Structure formats: C-alpha cells, structure tokens
Amino acid sequence: MSLVGNASFADEATSHPFLWSKGKWIDLGTFGGTFGDPASINDAGVVTGHAATPDSAVHGFLWKKGVLTDIGTVDGDDCSAGVTN
C-alpha cells in the first residue's frame, strides 16, 4: 500500500507533497515555490497534484519513479492534476 500527503517543514513557510511507500517517506518536491499538494496516486505508483513555482503560479505535476514533471497549466496561472488506475 502507498499513501500520499502533505507535510510542513520546521520553518513553517514551506510544505511539500510526500509519498509513503514500503515504509519510507519520499519528498516529491516543488517547482521552487513554497508548497505542493498531491491529489492522487494510482496502482502503478504515479502521483499527481499541484505545486507552486517561484513566481507563485500553481502548476499541475506528475511524479513517476522519482521524477517530478511540471505539466504546466491549461491556460492561466493555476492547475491541478489527478490520476486514475
């Protein structure tokens, strides 16, 4: 079983999306902004969600096998992504 969630850091100014898998927490990172939030995970372990950029835009992301990919936005500054099995 794998879980996704969000955690704040000691400085309380940033929070990152995390994946819990095989008894370990994995920090999925951000795009240089102050936060990221996971939305979903599928049976293959692919995580989707959204994360802030340094200029405070919010882009959708796809995390797969240790690689965080910025999937951008549809047409604007904000986007989030979800995944199905």
N, C-alpha and C positions, 0 to 999 in steps of 0.2 A: 504494500500500500504506500502511496505517496500523497503528500498534502502540500498545499501552497498557502502562504500567508504573508503578512507584512510585519516588520519589526523596526522599532525606532532605535537609534543609536544613543549612546550616552550624552552626546552633545544636544540631543533632542531637536536638532534642526534638520535632521535627515531621517528618512525611513526608506527601507529597501524591500523589494519583494524577495521572499525566500521560498525554497523548495525543501521539504523534508522527505528524504528518500533513503532507504536502507539504513535507518538510524542516524543519519547525518543531516545537518542543516547546510544548505548551499545558498549563498548570497547570489541572487541573479543580477544585481547591479542596477544602475540607472544610465541615462544618457548624459550625465553630468549635471543634472538638476537635483533638487532636494528630496524627491520622492519617487517611488514606483509602487504600483499595486498589481498583484496578479489577479486575473479574473477566473482562469480555469486551467485544468490540466487534463490531458486525455490518457488513455491506456498505454500509449507509446512514450509517455513522459514529456510530451510537448506542452509548454506553459505559454499562455498568452495573457496580456494585460495592457497596462499603460504606464509610462514613466515620463518624468519631466526632463526637458532639455535645459541647458544653461540660460536660455532666454525665456524660460517659464512656459514654453509651449508644451503640450502634452501629446506624445506620440504613442501609437499602438506598438506593442512588441511581440515578438515570437522568440522564445528561448528553447533551444533544442541542442542536446548533447554538449552543453557548456558554452554555447554561442548565443549571445543576446543580439537579435536583429531588430533594427529600427524599421518598422513598416510604415512609418510616417502617418499622414492624415489623409482623409478623402479630399477635403477642400476646406482648409481652415487651419486653426491652431490646435485643436483638440481632437483626440481619437482614442478609442479603446478597442481591444480585440478579444474575441472568445474563440474557443475551440470545441469541437465535438469529437466523439470517439470514432 
